[in-house]
Every structure is written in C-alpha cells, then in structure tokens.
Amino acid sequence: MYCPQCRCEYRDGFTECAECHVALLAGTAPPEPASQSDPTLGLVVVLETNNQIQLALVKGLLEEAKIPYFILGQIATLVSDVDGFLHKWVRVQVPRDREAQARELLEELRQAESVAGEDSAAEPGEKA
C-alpha cells in the first residue's frame, strides 16, 4: 500500500494516508520520475546582470519553462535592498544540459528589450 501523493508506503490494513488524507493504492510506490536535468553535468552562467527588473524577468521565464536555475551572488542583492544605489552583480546559472534552451529564452528577452528601447527612443508621433 502506498500514497499516490507523497509516495509514503504503508502496511496492509491501512486505507488512507495519515499526511495527505487520500486513499492508498495497492502495491509498492513506482520509482520517482526521472528529472529533466542531470545535476552531475554542472552549472553554466547564462546571464550576468545588476538590473533587478531584468533578473526578475529572467527568473520568471526560467520558472515558466521549468528550467532549474541558481543565482550566484544573490545574497549580495540583500544589501541592494537596503541601499538602492548599490547595484550588485549576480550570475544566473542553469544546468549544462538546459543551457541551449535557457539561452534561447534569454535571446528572445533581449530582442524584446531592444525593440522596447527603440520604441521609447522614437520622437513623439514618429514611428520606430
């Protein structure tokens, strides 16, 4: 017997998971699904920035694409929260096997930012 939600195994005679309060299934829990990324491949830097807005956008894109990431130097940004004039640099890292996908997402973001920058640089009433 096992819980289909938390995968905890139970002895025969139990019918409900004590934690999740869902009905138990017969048999043993199937193996955990394989992760999409292999942590033994190491991390690679895909972005260095000191722009908190850009960092938030990148984190959102990576989360939406289910690409795991690590922010190197993020603890330094806590100081920025106290003193807004300090622009600490951080590095966004992803597993090597997800690097190409992450770089593709970031390139789309860069293109969108450059188009937005061109639009705001145009004179009022002038097309960019």
C-alpha positions in Angstrom: 0.0 0.0 0.0 1.3 3.5 -0.8 0.1 7.1 -1.0 -0.2 8.3 -4.6 0.5 11.9 -3.5 3.5 11.7 -1.1 4.6 8.1 -2.1 4.8 7.0 1.5 4.4 3.2 1.9 2.0 1.7 4.4 1.4 -1.8 5.8 -1.6 -3.8 4.7 -4.7 -2.8 6.6 -4.3 1.0 6.2 -6.7 2.7 3.7 -5.8 6.4 4.0 -2.6 8.4 4.1 -2.1 9.9 7.5 -0.4 13.0 6.0 -2.3 13.6 2.7 -5.7 12.1 3.7 -6.1 10.4 0.3 -6.9 6.8 -0.4 -4.0 4.4 -0.6 -3.2 2.4 -3.7 -2.3 -1.3 -3.6 1.3 -2.4 -4.3 4.6 -0.5 -3.9 5.2 3.1 -4.9 6.5 3.3 -8.5 10.0 4.8 -8.9 10.4 8.6 -8.9 10.0 10.2 -12.3 13.3 10.9 -13.9 14.4 14.6 -13.6 14.7 16.6 -16.7 18.2 17.7 -15.8 21.2 15.9 -14.5 22.9 17.7 -11.6 26.2 15.9 -12.3 26.5 18.0 -15.5 27.4 21.2 -13.6 26.1 24.7 -13.9 26.9 27.3 -16.6 26.4 31.0 -16.4 23.8 32.2 -18.9 23.4 35.8 -17.7 25.3 38.4 -15.6 23.3 41.4 -14.5 22.9 44.1 -11.9 19.4 45.0 -13.1 16.8 43.7 -10.7 14.0 44.1 -13.2 15.9 42.1 -15.8 16.7 39.5 -13.1 13.0 39.1 -12.2 12.0 38.7 -15.8 14.7 36.1 -16.4 13.7 34.2 -13.3 10.1 34.2 -14.4 11.0 32.9 -17.9 13.1 30.1 -16.5 10.4 29.1 -14.0 7.8 29.1 -16.7 10.0 26.9 -18.9 10.7 24.6 -15.8 14.4 25.2 -16.2 16.1 24.9 -12.8 18.4 27.8 -12.0 20.8 29.2 -9.4 21.6 32.8 -8.7 25.2 33.2 -7.8 25.7 36.4 -5.7 22.0 36.7 -4.8 22.9 37.2 -1.1 24.7 40.4 -2.2 21.4 41.8 -3.5 20.1 41.9 0.0 22.4 44.8 0.5 20.9 46.5 -2.6 17.5 46.3 -0.9 18.9 48.4 1.9 20.9 50.8 -0.3 19.3 51.3 -3.7 22.4 53.0 -5.1 24.4 49.7 -4.8 23.9 47.7 -8.0 25.3 44.3 -7.1 26.1 41.9 -10.0 24.6 38.4 -10.0 25.1 35.5 -12.3 22.2 33.3 -13.4 23.3 29.7 -13.7 21.5 26.7 -15.2 22.4 23.0 -15.7 24.6 22.4 -18.7 22.0 20.2 -20.3 19.4 23.0 -20.3 21.8 25.8 -21.4 20.7 26.0 -25.0 17.1 26.2 -24.0 17.8 28.9 -21.4 20.0 31.0 -23.9 17.2 30.8 -26.4 14.7 32.2 -23.9 17.2 35.0 -22.9 17.8 35.9 -26.5 14.0 36.4 -27.0 14.0 38.6 -23.9 17.0 40.7 -25.3 15.2 41.2 -28.6 12.0 42.3 -26.8 14.0 44.7 -24.7 15.8 46.2 -27.7 12.5 46.7 -29.5 11.0 48.4 -26.4 14.1 50.6 -26.2 13.8 51.6 -29.8 10.1 52.5 -29.3 10.8 54.7 -26.3 13.7 56.4 -28.1 11.5 57.5 -31.0 10.2 61.0 -31.1 6.5 61.5 -30.2 4.3 60.9 -33.2 7.3 59.2 -35.0 7.2 55.5 -35.9 10.1 53.4 -34.8 
